[in-house]
């Protein structure tokens, strides 16, 4: 069972978290036809491929589902990258739209260790997300972020995943704290195998990623299936 809570020996991690020259030909001299090919042509369509493109269409990367990293305080705890940075600066998600009601920008990341269940986001995964929590107050005070009730959509071309995770945390052996964390997560749409960063290797888990183009009731999206419970919904935008 996947748990999205990162525990140290002392505290729970808070989850947070986007010249044309005038060429007036004013020559007063002879040959007043001022022509000398005065159509000012010299291929004056100023083309030289002046669509100012030079591949200037916005970087196709840096969107939801793309790789990301975190820099600065709050990106790790006890020497480990935490799945959702608590502070720091997210790098690689610069084109993810901001202002989506209820959501916060996150860089989901892999984690392996004894402080929490493993999470599976090879090389980081940009997303917009919100959570809610019901249960132990110590867990819920740290697990909820964004405005879960207000988040009802993802940017066009993406899929909204909605699912609950049952959390059990043992700060003291034999004494489990329990809560249910509700998640709303934006993930990119896909069409076929090969759309979802499948060829990457996860440097945290030291294994090939399991990103895949998943199909939920005809809605296809990129995600690592190990991060999803059996029961979840997917909505296309």
N, C-alpha and C positions, 0 to 999 in steps of 0.2 A: 504494500500500500504506500503510495507516494505521499510524503509529507513535505510541506513547503515552509518548515520552521527550522531555523538554524540556531542551535543551542550551544553556548559556551559553558564552562564550569561556573561562571559568575552571572551571566545574563542572557536574555533572549535578544536576538538581533531584531531591531526595528526595521520593518520593510518600508521603504519609501517609494520613496521617491517622491527648447527642444528650439580731308580736307581737300576738299576739292579746291584747287586754285581757281580764281575767278577767270583767268585766261581771257581778259576783256579785249585782247588784240587791238590795243589803242595805238597801233603803229601809224604815225602821220605820214609815212613815206609813200613812195610809188607803189604801184600795184595795189591801188586803193580798193581792189576787190577784197582786200583783207582776207584773202582766201587761204592761201598756203594750207589748203585742206582745213579751213576754219571750222569744219564741222566738229572741231575739238574732239576728234574721234579717238585717235590712238587707242582704239578699242575702249571708248569712253563709257562703255556700259559698266565701267568700274567693277567689272566682274571679278577678275582674279579670284573667283569663287568667293565673292563678297557676301555670300549668304551668312557671313560671320559665324559659320557653323563650327569649323575646326572642332567638330564633335562637341559643340557648346550646348547641346541639349543637356539639361541638368543630369548630373551623374546618375546613371541608372541604378547605382547601388544606394546604400544607406537608407533603405526603406524597411518596412516591417518584414521580419524574417531574415534580414541580412546579418552578417557577423558584426560583433561589437566587443568593445573592451571598456574597462573602467579605470580612471586615473584619479588618484588622490585619496584623502581620508574617507573611510567608509566602504571601500571596495573589497576589503578582506577583513577577516576576524581570525585571530589565533593562527595567522599565517596562511589561511586558505581563502581563495576567492569565494565569496558568498553568492548564492544563486541570484539574488536581487540586491544590487548595491544599496547600501544605506548611506547615501551621500556620495561624494566623489563626483567626477565628471564622466558622463557616458560618451564614448567616442565611437562613431560609426553609424549612428542613427539620425544623422542631421536632416535627412529628408522626410522623416516620419512626421506626419501632420500633427500640429499642436491644437489645443483647444477643443478636443473631442470631449463632450460632456461626460464627467465622472471619471475619466481615465487619467492615468499617469504613465509617463514614458519609463520603460524598464529595459535593462539589458539582462535577459535571463541567461544564466551561465551554469555550466556543469559543476557538480560537487560530489566528492567521494570521501568518506571518512566516518568517524564514529559519532559526530555531533548531529547528524541528520541523515535521513534517507538520501540515497544518491539521486541526483537530478541530471537531466540529459539534454544539454544544449551546447553541442560542440562548437567551440570558437565563438560563443555568444550568439544571442538571438534577440534582435530588436522587437519590441512589442509595445502595445498600449494595453493597460491592464487595470483592473480594480478588484478588490477583495472585500469580503465581509466575513464575520466570524461569530459563531454561537458556541458557548461553552466556557471553559475555564478562563477567568479574567486575565490571568497572567499571560496566557497564550494570545487571547484576543486583543489585548492592549497593544501587542506587537505585531500581530498578523494582518490587521486590517489597514488598507490604504486606498486612496482614491475615494470615489463616491459610488459604491456598488449599485445602488438603486437608480442612479442617474445615467449609468453607462448602458446604452441600448443599441449601439451601432459601432461599426468599424469603418475606416475609410474605404471608398469604392475599390473593388478588386481584392478585398480581403474577407476573411471569415471570422465570425465571432464564436468562440468556443465558450460554453458555459458548463461548469461542472463543480461538484463538491468533493472535498478531500477530508476524510476522517483522520484526525491528528491525535496521536498519543505520544506524550513526552515524559520521560522518566528523568527528572532532576535528581531524585533520590531512588536508588534501586528498590523496586517493589511498590513504589508510589507513583502511579501514572497520572499525569494531567491529560485531560481529554477535551477536544473541541472539534467542531466541523468548520472548515474554512471553505467559503464559496468563492469561486474564481470566474472572472470574465476576462478572456484573453484574445487579442487580435493576432491572426496568423495569415500568411499569404495564401491565395488561391493557387491551384496548380491544375494541369491537364493530364500530364503523363509522367511516368517514371523518368527521372532526369531533371525535373524542374526544381528539385528541393535540396540542393547541396549534398546529394547522397554520396559523393566521392570524397568527402572530407574525413579527416582523422581527428578524434577528440584528444587533445594533448593532456587534458586533466585525467580522463579515464583510461588513456593509453589503449584505445581501441577505435575501430571504424565507427563512424556515426551510424545511427539508424534513422536519420531523417528520411521521410518517405512521403509520397503523395498518397495520403489517406483518403478514404471515401466513406462518408457518413450519410447514408440515405440519399446518395446521389450528389452530395456536396463534397468537392475535393479540395484538400488543403494540405499544406506542408507542416509536419510536426514529427517529433519522435514519439512513437506510440507508447513507449515506456513511461511517458509523463502524463498519460491520461488514464482515468479510471474506466471501468466497463461502461458506466452510465454517464453519458454527456450529450449535449446538443451542439449542432453546428448550424450557423445561419449565414448565408451568402449576402455580401453587400457589393 
